[in-house]
Amino acid sequence: MKFGISYSTPAFGTGPETLAGFARDAEECGFESVYLPEHVALYPGAKIGAMELPPSLPYADPLECLAFIAATTRRILLGTGVLLLPYHHPVVLAKRLATIDVLSGGRMRLLTVGVGALPGEAAAVGVDFATRGRRAGEAIDVLRLLWASGEDGVTFEGEFFRLDGVCSFPKPVGVRELPIHIGGSSAAAARRAGRRGDGWFPGGMLTPDERRSQLDLVRSTAAAEGRDPDGLQYTRWGSLDLSKEDVETLAAQGVTRIVVSPSTAEPGRRRAELEAFATRFALG
């Protein structure tokens, strides 16, 4: 089992010393990866389910934060949980992600993408909310084509994106394409993971039956597409109070990575929480 850790700028702040200290603590304690979430724009009354998001929540740009983390660490892998893919142009995004991968020495390897749940956020960036799923699928295809292409470039004609001999350099370090994991709590997300993902990272608001059903859908969709279901990583949210028995149960369900988050922003207490977790699971 691999263990990642999530940093939320609304919860822990956007201060550079805080972010750097968090990342260094996670790396020194032996965590495999660090994740950041994304919201491009909020607005009064924005809700995800019953949860209202105050518009002043300071969601810093996750890729800028990960580039900063890369400069202050040496080993820890970089991830998003999740990047709202329909709100990014894939040509620009391919360049940004490859650049972070190069500057980090090949650590931009846990990109997890979602489609967003706030209609007003889509409207703010000029995206039709109803098309965001199709747009995300097409963007994944464009990203991979750009990373894998050479000096002849990429020609592509889709519903949302059209390219004619476009080249994108630099390339990711040592791989043809960066891995792309799919996040989300819907059947559509599960199908997208099976069809196009290198992994699946479902949300936390699912019942056990819904999780089993969606994992079955991921695997059956992958098999129908001629892909190996066993080759897909399966990431889940967890908590710092997980026991060894809890982790064994998740592993038996096929989970390959658990992402946790500290309960406090206070540096000393946060470090103690991470060290206790690392000791329990012999990280490092």
Summary of the structure (lengths in Angstrom):
residues: 284
radius of gyration: 18.5
end to end distance: 12.7
largest distance: 53.4
contacts: 919
relative contact order: 0.14
helix: 44%
strand: 17%
